[in-house]
Amino acid sequence: MKTINVTKARAKLYRLLEETSESHEPVQITGKNSNGILIAEEDWNSIQETLYLTSIPGMRESIIEGMNTPAENCDEEIEF
């Protein structure tokens, strides 16, 4: 993870947003009294969705079971 101090981050905030969005690599921004992490919105949304899904009782196990089931063992066809 890239680390940058808050002064430099402020000076190149637009470019940091672009880089983070393109690379999906978080950036740690350090300050005198606290630190923060800059992540792409898409990554934040993915984290939120994962947290929501794993909060549903039994969902994690169901997802793992589905991932371990070969496609040829699935009964229904999914149409897109």
C-alpha positions in Angstrom: 0.0 0.0 0.0 1.3 3.4 -0.9 1.7 5.9 2.0 1.7 9.7 1.6 1.6 12.5 4.1 -1.5 14.7 4.2 0.3 17.8 2.8 1.4 15.9 -0.3 -2.0 14.2 -0.6 -3.7 17.6 -0.5 -1.5 18.9 -3.3 -2.2 16.0 -5.6 -5.6 14.9 -4.5 -7.1 14.7 -8.0 -4.3 12.5 -9.2 -4.5 10.3 -6.2 -8.2 9.8 -6.8 -7.5 8.8 -10.4 -4.6 6.4 -9.5 -6.7 4.8 -6.8 -9.6 4.3 -9.1 -7.5 2.8 -11.8 -5.2 0.6 -9.8 -7.6 -0.4 -7.0 -4.6 0.0 -4.6 -5.5 1.9 -1.4 -3.4 4.8 -0.3 -2.6 5.5 3.3 -2.7 9.2 4.1 -0.7 10.1 7.3 -1.1 13.1 9.4 0.3 14.4 12.7 -2.6 13.1 14.8 -4.3 10.6 12.7 -4.2 8.5 9.5 -6.8 7.6 6.8 -7.1 5.3 3.9 -8.2 6.4 0.4 -9.9 3.7 -1.6 -11.8 3.7 -4.9 -15.6 4.0 -4.6 -16.0 0.7 -6.5 -13.8 -1.0 -3.9 -15.7 0.6 -1.0 -19.0 -0.6 -2.5 -17.6 -4.1 -2.8 -16.5 -4.1 0.8 -20.0 -2.9 1.9 -21.7 -5.6 -0.2 -19.4 -8.3 1.3 -20.1 -7.1 4.8 -23.8 -7.1 4.2 -23.9 -10.6 2.6 -21.8 -12.1 5.4 -24.1 -10.6 8.0 -27.0 -12.7 6.8 -27.0 -16.0 8.8 -26.0 -19.0 6.6 -25.2 -16.8 3.6 -21.4 -17.3 3.8 -21.8 -21.1 3.9 -24.3 -21.0 1.0 -21.9 -18.9 -1.1 -19.0 -21.3 -0.4 -21.1 -24.3 -1.2 -22.2 -22.7 -4.5 -18.6 -21.9 -5.4 -17.6 -25.5 -4.8 -20.5 -26.9 -6.9 -19.4 -27.8 -10.5 -21.6 -26.1 -13.1 -22.6 -29.4 -14.5 -24.2 -30.3 -11.2 -26.5 -27.3 -11.3 -30.1 -28.0 -12.2 -31.4 -24.8 -13.6 -30.1 -22.7 -16.5 -29.7 -19.0 -15.7 -30.7 -16.6 -18.5 -29.2 -13.1 -18.7 
